[in-house]
């Protein structure tokens, strides 16, 4: 029940209600992911469990909800989902280290993790091999120079965890503040971006995003998005929804396996959307991101 104002102002004072709501979703995502990751980082040491006080409001409200009165899931649901994965790679913002949590009942062997970080000075990639992660533990690792990255303008950090065959088993993306806990490099107005490598040429051009939507059955759509930009620009915090093709009004509820995603250069992500079909309403996919214009994608059958 603490005001959003100071947290939202860290991204720049909101210009209007829409700007406030979008910045609030960034705050929501980080808040609930941090809650889950904070638990995992000290499980069986400081904590033996975690409880969410409430998951929704039966009235119109701005906080304290995984989904709102309109049955629309908020970003916090996906942040919590990310942070609570049984086998999870995460960033410790206090120690500036990488942690791997294994909340399962069996040890994990021969895994590899990578840390991709980009700030105004450029992009760096670290790769490391880990022999084993015991069950019910959270292990700490120290990639080089993460404590120095982004002091002037903040930076982005993408952590990936691979099994012994090279298969991706976890991916975690962070946007991190500068040394004053401000996100000045993430200004959202076109022409005002200060973080050159993050938002080079301002908004991500539509032509660099390759998207497709395929109807798997009358209740499920598989959406794919690929960022084909050959520089450091990231399609940041992209929200995916279904709308009525005729009216462009939201279709709710829709259940997604992931949302509010960030797509790195050369990266492709897939999101499944499940819904209840309604006679007379033909759905189509709608996307809109922090630096991505609103777009509508036809669903192929």
Backbone torsions as a table, in degrees:
resi	resn	phi	psi	omega
1	UNK	NA	24.8	175.4
2	UNK	-90.4	142.9	-178.4
3	UNK	-57.7	145.2	176.1
4	UNK	-75.4	-17.1	-163.8
5	UNK	-51.7	-52.5	-175.9
6	UNK	-65.4	-37.1	179.4
7	UNK	-67.9	-39.8	-179.9
8	UNK	-73.3	-38.1	-179.9
9	UNK	-63.9	-19.0	176.5
10	UNK	-63.3	-22.0	176.3
11	UNK	-94.9	2.4	-174.0
12	UNK	106.4	138.2	-177.5
13	UNK	-58.3	131.7	-176.2
14	UNK	-62.1	142.1	-179.5
15	UNK	-82.3	-31.1	-178.0
16	UNK	-160.4	-175.0	-176.7
17	UNK	-63.9	-40.9	-179.5
18	UNK	-63.4	-42.9	178.2
19	UNK	-63.1	-41.3	177.2
20	UNK	-60.1	-46.1	-176.6
21	UNK	-64.6	-40.0	-179.5
22	UNK	-67.6	-42.4	178.3
23	UNK	-67.0	-33.4	177.4
24	UNK	-63.7	-33.3	178.0
25	UNK	-67.7	-35.4	173.7
26	UNK	-60.5	-43.8	178.9
27	UNK	-64.1	-44.1	179.9
28	UNK	-58.3	-47.9	-177.0
29	UNK	-59.7	-49.8	-178.3
30	UNK	-64.4	-39.1	-177.0
31	UNK	-61.1	-48.2	-175.1
32	UNK	-79.6	-31.6	173.3
33	UNK	-63.8	-42.9	179.3
34	UNK	-62.7	-36.9	177.9
35	UNK	-59.3	-47.5	-179.0
36	UNK	-69.9	-41.5	-178.1
37	UNK	-71.4	-33.4	175.6
38	UNK	-62.8	-38.4	175.5
39	UNK	-63.5	-50.2	-176.8
40	UNK	-61.9	-34.0	-176.7
41	UNK	-69.0	-18.1	-179.9
42	UNK	-133.7	26.2	-179.8
43	UNK	-63.3	142.0	-178.8
44	UNK	65.7	3.2	176.0
45	UNK	-112.5	-62.4	174.9
46	UNK	-98.3	-30.7	-171.5
47	UNK	-129.2	151.0	170.6
48	UNK	-120.6	-1.8	178.3
49	UNK	-174.1	167.8	178.1
50	UNK	-142.0	139.5	-178.5
51	UNK	-127.4	133.8	173.3
52	UNK	-87.9	126.2	-173.9
53	UNK	-60.8	-49.3	174.8
54	UNK	-150.9	153.0	-174.5
55	UNK	-108.7	-14.9	-179.1
56	UNK	-162.0	160.0	174.5
57	UNK	-110.5	133.7	174.5
58	UNK	-80.7	10.8	179.2
59	UNK	-136.0	169.3	179.0
60	UNK	-71.9	123.7	-177.8
61	UNK	-151.8	169.9	-177.2
62	UNK	-108.2	-9.9	-178.1
63	UNK	-152.6	168.1	179.3
64	UNK	75.5	41.8	-177.4
65	UNK	-155.5	138.1	171.4
66	UNK	-83.6	-29.9	173.6
67	UNK	-143.3	151.3	-171.5
68	UNK	-94.0	-174.7	-175.7
69	UNK	-65.5	-18.1	177.6
70	UNK	-91.2	4.3	-179.1
71	UNK	71.1	27.2	177.1
72	UNK	-98.6	118.7	178.0
73	UNK	-62.6	136.5	177.0
74	UNK	-89.0	167.4	-177.8
75	UNK	-61.7	-27.0	-178.5
76	UNK	-61.9	-31.0	178.3
77	UNK	-61.0	-42.1	-178.7
78	UNK	-77.0	-30.8	174.1
79	UNK	-65.7	-43.5	177.9
80	UNK	-65.4	-41.3	178.1
81	UNK	-59.5	-40.8	178.7
82	UNK	-66.7	-49.3	-175.2
83	UNK	-70.4	-18.7	-174.8
84	UNK	-100.2	11.3	179.5
85	UNK	-62.0	140.0	-178.6
86	UNK	-59.2	-40.9	174.7
87	UNK	-114.8	112.3	-164.8
88	UNK	-143.7	135.5	174.2
89	UNK	-103.5	136.5	-174.1
90	UNK	-150.4	165.8	-178.5
91	UNK	-106.0	134.4	175.3
92	UNK	-97.5	105.6	-175.4
93	UNK	-72.7	-13.0	179.2
94	UNK	-83.4	-50.1	-178.9
95	UNK	-90.8	-8.3	-178.0
96	UNK	61.2	42.4	-178.4
97	UNK	-124.8	170.1	174.2
98	UNK	-102.0	137.6	176.3
99	UNK	-122.2	147.0	173.3
100	UNK	-122.6	117.8	-179.4
101	UNK	-101.3	133.4	175.2
102	UNK	-118.8	96.0	179.8
103	UNK	-89.2	6.8	179.8
104	UNK	-84.3	-179.7	-178.2
105	UNK	-97.3	2.8	-179.4
106	UNK	-129.0	146.8	176.8
107	UNK	-69.5	155.9	178.9
108	UNK	-116.0	132.5	-175.4
109	UNK	-116.8	153.3	170.8
110	UNK	51.0	60.4	177.8
111	UNK	-110.4	163.1	-179.5
112	UNK	-131.9	142.8	174.2
113	UNK	-130.4	153.0	177.7
114	UNK	-128.7	148.1	176.6
115	UNK	-124.0	117.0	179.3
116	UNK	-109.3	117.8	-178.7
117	UNK	-129.3	142.1	-179.0
118	UNK	-140.5	133.1	174.5
119	UNK	-137.9	-166.3	-175.7
120	UNK	-66.2	-13.5	-179.2
121	UNK	-96.1	-10.4	179.5
122	UNK	138.6	-166.8	-175.6
123	UNK	-121.0	140.6	179.1
124	UNK	-132.9	142.5	178.5
125	UNK	-125.7	133.0	176.2
126	UNK	-119.5	138.4	175.8
127	UNK	-125.1	138.2	-180.0
128	UNK	-143.9	147.7	177.4
129	UNK	-109.4	136.4	-179.2
130	UNK	-119.0	127.6	-177.7
131	UNK	-66.7	-46.7	-177.7
132	UNK	-160.7	152.6	173.3
133	UNK	-126.2	108.7	-178.9
134	UNK	-61.4	157.3	177.3
135	UNK	-65.4	147.4	176.1
136	UNK	57.1	41.6	178.1
137	UNK	-135.9	163.5	173.5
138	UNK	-131.9	113.6	-173.1
139	UNK	-103.4	144.7	-174.8
140	UNK	-107.8	138.6	178.7
141	UNK	-133.8	154.0	-174.4
142	UNK	-123.4	90.5	172.2
143	UNK	-66.8	153.3	-178.1
144	UNK	-68.3	138.4	167.5
145	UNK	66.2	8.4	176.5
146	UNK	-63.9	-26.2	-179.3
147	UNK	-74.9	-14.0	179.7
148	UNK	-101.4	-17.0	-173.4
149	UNK	-64.1	135.4	169.5
150	UNK	67.7	23.5	-178.9
151	UNK	-63.1	-31.8	-175.2
152	UNK	-84.7	-35.3	-173.5
153	UNK	-139.9	9.7	-175.9
154	UNK	84.6	173.8	178.1
155	UNK	-159.2	171.2	176.2
156	UNK	-112.1	151.9	-176.5
157	UNK	-142.6	125.7	177.2
158	UNK	-119.3	121.0	179.4
159	UNK	-108.2	135.1	179.0
160	UNK	-129.9	143.8	-179.9
161	UNK	-123.9	130.8	-176.3
162	UNK	-122.3	148.2	175.2
163	UNK	-84.3	-174.1	-174.3
164	UNK	-65.8	-19.5	179.4
165	UNK	-93.4	-2.0	-178.4
166	UNK	91.5	4.3	179.1
167	UNK	-75.9	134.8	178.4
168	UNK	-70.3	124.8	-179.8
169	UNK	-115.6	-14.6	174.0
170	UNK	-160.2	146.1	178.2
171	UNK	-141.8	133.6	-175.7
172	UNK	-139.9	123.5	-174.7
173	UNK	-115.4	129.6	-179.9
174	UNK	-121.0	146.8	163.8
175	UNK	-116.0	126.7	-168.0
176	UNK	-120.4	144.6	-174.9
177	UNK	-78.4	173.5	174.5
178	UNK	-79.7	-173.5	-175.0
179	UNK	-68.8	-10.4	176.7
180	UNK	-102.3	13.7	-179.0
181	UNK	61.4	33.2	176.6
182	UNK	-116.3	152.5	179.9
183	UNK	-108.9	50.5	-174.3
184	UNK	-64.0	-24.8	178.2
185	UNK	-75.7	-2.5	-175.3
186	UNK	-112.4	28.2	176.7
187	UNK	-56.4	136.8	-169.2
188	UNK	-98.7	-16.9	-176.4
189	UNK	-72.4	132.0	178.7
190	UNK	-54.0	133.2	179.6
191	UNK	87.9	-3.4	-177.7
192	UNK	-117.6	7.4	179.9
193	UNK	-66.3	132.3	179.5
194	UNK	-101.3	-15.7	-175.4
195	UNK	-95.5	89.3	-169.1
196	UNK	-58.3	-46.0	-174.4
197	UNK	-74.6	-23.1	-179.8
198	UNK	-80.7	-39.5	-175.1
199	UNK	-131.0	47.4	-179.2
200	UNK	-55.4	136.3	-176.3
201	UNK	61.9	28.5	175.7
202	UNK	63.4	-117.6	-173.0
203	UNK	-74.4	144.0	176.8
204	UNK	-65.7	124.1	-177.0
205	UNK	-67.5	140.7	-178.4
206	UNK	-56.5	-36.2	-175.5
207	UNK	-66.9	-17.8	-179.2
208	UNK	-90.7	-6.9	177.9
209	UNK	-104.0	115.4	177.8
210	UNK	-100.0	118.5	-174.1
211	UNK	-129.1	148.7	176.0
212	UNK	-147.2	150.7	176.9
213	UNK	-134.3	125.5	-176.1
214	UNK	-124.0	131.1	177.2
215	UNK	-79.7	111.0	177.9
216	UNK	-77.3	-39.9	170.9
217	UNK	-155.7	-175.1	-174.7
218	UNK	-71.1	-2.5	-179.8
219	UNK	-122.0	-1.0	-175.1
220	UNK	-140.1	134.7	176.6
221	UNK	-122.4	134.7	176.2
222	UNK	-105.7	117.3	-177.6
223	UNK	-109.7	133.8	178.1
224	UNK	-124.2	139.7	178.3
225	UNK	-136.2	131.2	179.4
226	UNK	-127.1	134.0	177.4
227	UNK	-96.8	107.3	-176.0
228	UNK	-97.6	13.3	178.2
229	UNK	-69.8	133.9	-175.5
230	UNK	-95.0	27.7	175.9
231	UNK	-126.5	-148.7	-175.1
232	UNK	-99.8	7.9	-174.8
233	UNK	-75.9	134.9	-176.8
234	UNK	-111.9	134.6	170.1
235	UNK	-77.1	102.8	-164.8
236	UNK	-98.8	129.8	170.6
237	UNK	54.1	57.4	-177.0
238	UNK	-84.4	123.7	179.5
239	UNK	-97.0	129.8	-176.2
240	UNK	-114.2	132.6	180.0
241	UNK	-145.5	169.9	173.1
242	UNK	-110.0	140.5	178.8
243	UNK	-132.9	160.9	173.2
244	UNK	-71.2	126.1	-176.1
245	UNK	-58.5	-34.7	-176.8
246	UNK	-80.3	-48.9	-172.4
247	UNK	-97.3	-16.0	-175.3
248	UNK	65.0	16.9	176.0
249	UNK	-81.7	148.3	-178.2
250	UNK	-61.7	142.6	170.5
251	UNK	-100.1	122.7	-177.2
252	UNK	-139.7	146.9	-4.0
253	UNK	-81.1	155.1	172.8
254	UNK	-128.3	132.7	-177.4
255	UNK	-106.2	117.4	-177.9
256	UNK	-111.9	143.5	175.2
257	UNK	-76.5	-13.4	176.2
258	UNK	-164.4	156.6	177.4
259	UNK	-164.8	172.9	-174.2
260	UNK	51.9	57.6	-172.7
261	UNK	-97.1	156.4	174.7
262	UNK	-121.8	129.1	-173.5
263	UNK	-113.7	118.0	-179.2
264	UNK	-74.6	161.7	175.4
265	UNK	-56.3	129.9	179.7
266	UNK	80.3	0.2	-175.6
267	UNK	-99.1	147.6	175.1
268	UNK	-123.1	138.4	177.0
269	UNK	-129.5	151.6	-179.2
270	UNK	-122.3	135.0	178.6
271	UNK	-128.3	130.1	175.9
272	UNK	-95.4	134.0	178.8
273	UNK	-122.3	123.3	179.2
274	UNK	-116.3	141.9	-175.5
275	UNK	-155.4	170.7	175.8
276	UNK	-99.9	118.0	-177.9
277	UNK	-66.1	145.5	177.9
278	UNK	-123.6	131.8	-178.6
279	UNK	-59.5	131.8	177.5
280	UNK	89.8	-6.0	179.0
281	UNK	-113.1	119.0	176.7
282	UNK	-101.8	119.1	-176.0
283	UNK	-80.7	155.3	167.8
284	UNK	-143.6	158.7	-176.8
285	UNK	-87.1	139.7	175.0
286	UNK	-122.7	134.3	174.9
287	UNK	-126.4	150.3	173.6
288	UNK	-158.2	132.6	-176.7
289	UNK	-127.8	177.2	179.9
290	UNK	-58.6	-40.8	178.2
291	UNK	-129.0	31.9	178.8
292	UNK	-130.4	126.2	179.3
293	UNK	-65.3	154.4	176.2
294	UNK	-63.7	133.2	-179.3
295	UNK	-140.5	153.4	179.0
296	UNK	-119.1	135.1	-175.5
297	UNK	-122.4	125.6	178.3
298	UNK	-67.0	145.2	178.0
299	UNK	-97.2	120.5	178.7
300	UNK	-87.2	143.8	-178.8
301	UNK	-103.0	NA	NA
